[in-house]
Amino acid sequence: MPDPTLFAQRFRGFLPVIVDVETGGFEARRHALLEVAAVLLEMDADGRLRPVHTINTQVEAFPGALLDPKSMEINGIKPDHPLRAARPEADALEYVFAPIRKAVREQGCQRAILVGHNAAFDLGFLNAAIARCGCKRSPFHPFSCFDTVSLAGLAYGQTVLARALQAAGIEWDAGQAHSAVYDAERTAELFCIIVNRWQSLQKDANQRDETVTRPLT
């Protein structure tokens, strides 16, 4: 069974959690947070990551929130749809944060770190909702994050999510894009592939170093 502290050792006490949000626009303090998805990861004994669990909730627009028509056309969310089952912001945050806090404890980490594609956008909307709700128990680091835009640019020379996924050999369905769950799960796959690829390269390099420095007998 893998050592539960492997995450803490690998990421300096942080637990990477992939997050995607759907919103009513681009300004975190003015536009509504409408959907949040978070993907939890696990690590095997060789330090390889894989997605294991997705948390998702629809979110009620906060009072006075703006909804940009162009953004709403892209994400396809209908805030007043009777079957949407959205939670108020404070309840939605706790619904997402509670299992993340549990995972942080179980993995021996100090806190979670948000992983996203254009991660500052997602973290900005979470932080704005946290401030509005007076949330005191956010598991996430308030400003540090891992951005798969940078990682994919380094690994594959691509920064657009769809193109980075294709370069990594991950299937992309444009018809499902701009769903928080779909985008978060594809981003999680991309993050895992890049980290695992680096893990393999490091392992190979260490093995070569051991061969070179091994004394002759």
C-alpha positions as CSV (number, residue, x, y, z in Angstrom):
1,M,0.0,0.0,0.0
2,P,1.4,3.4,-0.9
3,D,2.8,5.6,1.9
4,P,0.1,8.2,2.7
5,T,2.7,10.9,3.0
6,L,4.0,10.6,-0.6
7,F,2.0,13.6,-1.7
8,A,3.4,15.7,1.0
9,Q,6.9,14.6,0.1
10,R,6.4,15.2,-3.6
11,F,4.8,18.6,-3.5
12,R,6.3,20.2,-0.4
13,G,3.3,19.6,1.8
14,F,0.7,20.5,-0.8
15,L,-2.1,18.3,-2.1
16,P,-2.8,19.1,-5.8
17,V,-6.5,19.3,-6.5
18,I,-7.7,20.1,-10.0
19,V,-10.5,22.7,-10.2
20,D,-12.6,24.2,-12.9
21,V,-15.3,26.8,-12.5
22,E,-18.0,28.1,-14.8
23,T,-19.0,31.7,-14.3
24,G,-21.2,34.5,-15.5
25,G,-18.2,36.5,-16.8
26,F,-14.6,37.3,-16.2
27,E,-14.6,39.6,-13.2
28,A,-14.6,37.5,-10.0
29,R,-16.1,40.2,-7.8
30,R,-18.9,41.2,-10.1
31,H,-19.8,38.1,-12.1
32,A,-21.5,35.0,-10.7
33,L,-19.8,31.8,-9.8
34,L,-22.2,29.2,-11.3
35,E,-20.5,25.8,-11.1
36,V,-17.5,24.2,-9.4
37,A,-15.8,20.9,-10.1
38,A,-12.8,19.5,-8.2
39,V,-10.9,16.3,-9.0
40,L,-9.0,14.4,-6.3
41,L,-5.9,12.4,-7.2
42,E,-4.1,9.4,-5.7
43,M,-0.4,8.5,-5.9
44,D,0.9,4.9,-6.2
45,A,4.1,3.6,-4.6
46,D,6.1,4.7,-7.7
47,G,4.9,8.3,-7.4
48,R,2.6,8.1,-10.3
49,L,-0.7,10.1,-10.2
50,R,-4.2,9.2,-11.4
51,P,-7.6,10.9,-10.9
52,V,-9.9,9.0,-8.5
53,H,-12.9,11.2,-7.5
54,T,-14.8,14.2,-8.8
55,I,-16.8,16.6,-6.7
56,N,-19.3,18.9,-8.5
57,T,-22.0,21.4,-7.6
58,Q,-24.0,24.0,-9.3
59,V,-24.0,27.4,-7.5
60,E,-26.7,30.0,-7.0
61,A,-25.6,33.4,-8.3
62,F,-25.0,35.8,-5.4
63,P,-27.3,38.7,-4.9
64,G,-26.5,41.4,-7.4
65,A,-24.2,39.2,-9.5
66,L,-23.8,40.0,-13.2
67,L,-24.4,37.5,-16.0
68,D,-22.6,38.4,-19.2
69,P,-24.7,37.1,-22.1
70,K,-21.7,35.9,-24.1
71,S,-20.4,33.9,-21.2
72,M,-23.8,32.4,-20.6
73,E,-24.0,31.4,-24.3
74,I,-20.6,29.6,-24.0
75,N,-21.2,27.7,-20.8
76,G,-24.9,26.9,-21.6
77,I,-25.9,27.3,-18.0
78,K,-29.5,28.4,-17.4
79,P,-29.5,29.8,-13.8
80,D,-33.3,29.7,-13.4
81,H,-33.8,26.2,-14.7
82,P,-36.0,24.3,-12.2
83,L,-33.9,21.1,-12.4
84,R,-30.5,22.9,-11.9
85,A,-30.4,22.1,-8.1
86,A,-27.9,24.8,-7.3
87,R,-26.6,25.5,-3.8
88,P,-26.1,28.9,-2.2
89,E,-22.5,30.0,-2.4
90,A,-21.6,29.2,1.2
91,D,-23.2,25.7,1.0
92,A,-21.5,25.0,-2.3
93,L,-18.1,25.9,-1.0
94,E,-18.5,23.7,2.0
95,Y,-19.8,20.8,-0.2
96,V,-16.6,21.0,-2.3
97,F,-14.2,21.9,0.5
98,A,-15.1,19.2,3.0
99,P,-13.9,16.2,1.1
100,I,-10.8,18.2,0.0
101,R,-9.9,18.9,3.7
102,K,-10.4,15.2,4.4
103,A,-8.0,14.3,1.6
104,V,-5.5,16.8,2.8
105,R,-5.5,15.2,6.3
106,E,-5.3,11.6,4.9
107,Q,-2.4,12.4,2.7
108,G,-0.4,14.0,5.4
109,C,-0.4,17.4,3.7
110,Q,-0.7,20.9,5.1
111,R,-3.2,22.3,2.6
112,A,-4.4,21.9,-1.0
113,I,-3.0,23.7,-4.0
114,L,-5.3,24.5,-6.9
115,V,-4.4,23.0,-10.3
116,G,-6.2,24.5,-13.2
117,H,-5.9,25.5,-16.9
118,N,-5.5,29.3,-16.5
119,A,-5.5,28.5,-12.8
120,A,-5.5,32.2,-11.6
121,F,-9.0,32.6,-13.1
122,D,-10.4,29.6,-11.1
123,L,-8.6,30.6,-7.9
124,G,-9.7,34.2,-8.3
125,F,-13.4,33.2,-8.5
126,L,-13.0,30.8,-5.5
127,N,-11.3,33.5,-3.5
128,A,-14.0,36.0,-4.3
129,A,-16.7,33.6,-3.2
130,I,-14.7,32.8,0.0
131,A,-14.5,36.5,0.8
132,R,-18.2,37.0,0.2
133,C,-19.2,34.1,2.4
134,G,-16.7,34.8,5.1
135,C,-15.4,31.2,4.7
136,K,-12.7,30.5,7.3
137,R,-11.9,26.9,6.3
138,S,-10.8,26.9,2.7
139,P,-8.3,24.1,2.1
140,F,-6.6,26.0,-0.7
141,H,-3.5,28.1,-0.6
142,P,-4.8,31.6,-1.2
143,F,-2.4,32.6,-4.0
144,S,-0.1,29.7,-5.1
145,C,-1.3,27.4,-7.8
146,F,-0.2,25.0,-10.5
147,D,-1.1,26.0,-14.0
148,T,-1.4,23.4,-16.8
149,V,-1.0,26.2,-19.4
150,S,2.6,26.6,-18.4
151,L,3.1,22.8,-17.9
152,A,1.6,21.9,-21.2
153,G,3.6,24.7,-22.9
154,L,6.8,23.2,-21.5
155,A,5.9,19.5,-22.2
156,Y,4.1,19.8,-25.5
157,G,4.5,23.3,-26.9
158,Q,0.7,23.9,-26.6
159,T,-1.2,26.2,-24.3
160,V,-4.8,25.8,-25.5
161,L,-6.4,23.0,-23.5
162,A,-7.9,21.2,-26.4
163,R,-4.6,21.2,-28.3
164,A,-2.6,20.3,-25.3
165,L,-4.8,17.3,-24.6
166,Q,-4.5,16.2,-28.2
167,A,-0.7,16.5,-28.1
168,A,-0.8,14.3,-24.9
169,G,-3.0,11.7,-26.6
170,I,-6.1,12.5,-24.6
171,E,-9.5,12.5,-26.3
172,W,-11.2,15.9,-26.5
173,D,-14.9,16.3,-27.2
174,A,-15.7,19.9,-28.0
175,G,-19.4,19.3,-27.5
176,Q,-18.8,18.6,-23.8
177,A,-16.3,21.5,-23.3
178,H,-17.3,24.3,-20.9
179,S,-18.8,21.9,-18.4
180,A,-16.9,22.2,-15.2
181,V,-16.8,18.5,-14.7
182,Y,-15.6,17.7,-18.2
183,D,-12.9,20.4,-18.2
184,A,-11.7,19.6,-14.7
185,E,-11.4,15.8,-15.5
186,R,-9.6,16.5,-18.8
187,T,-7.2,18.9,-17.0
188,A,-6.6,16.3,-14.3
189,E,-5.6,13.8,-17.0
190,L,-3.3,16.3,-18.5
191,F,-1.7,17.2,-15.2
192,C,-1.2,13.5,-14.3
193,I,0.4,12.7,-17.6
194,I,2.9,15.5,-17.4
195,V,3.8,14.8,-13.8
196,N,4.1,11.0,-14.5
197,R,6.2,11.7,-17.6
198,W,8.6,13.8,-15.5
199,Q,8.6,11.1,-12.8
200,S,9.7,8.5,-15.4
201,L,12.4,10.8,-16.9
202,Q,13.8,11.4,-13.4
203,K,13.8,7.7,-12.6
204,D,15.6,6.9,-15.9
205,A,18.1,9.6,-15.2
206,N,18.8,8.3,-11.7
207,Q,19.3,4.8,-13.0
208,R,21.8,6.1,-15.6
209,D,23.6,8.0,-12.9
210,E,23.8,4.9,-10.7
211,T,25.3,2.9,-13.6
212,V,27.9,5.6,-14.4
213,T,29.0,6.0,-10.8
214,R,28.9,2.3,-9.9
215,P,32.5,1.1,-8.9
216,L,34.1,-1.5,-11.1
217,T,34.5,-5.0,-9.6
